[in-house]
Amino acid sequence: MKKIKKIKIRLNGKFKFVKDDTNLSDLLKTLKIPLKKVAIEFNQEILDKKKLNKQILKNNDKIEIVHFIGGG
């Protein structure tokens, strides 16, 4: 049986372990985060949402997910 390799990322300031070949799109689906209501900062750069599938996570990547909240 093949062991699944995990990597450590920092998500909104907290460490999280994910599968080695996870991309950002997969991570957001796992976390049930609606794309329309968030901005994503990946290693201190705002990421274009069209590139989420191509951005494979690596050890020690830093991801910040900011939710937009309406109000008045």
Secondary structure, 3 states (H helix, E strand, C coil): CCCCCEEEEEECCEEEEEECCCEHHHHHHHCCCCHHHEEEEECCEECCHHHCCCCECCCCCEEEEEECCCCC
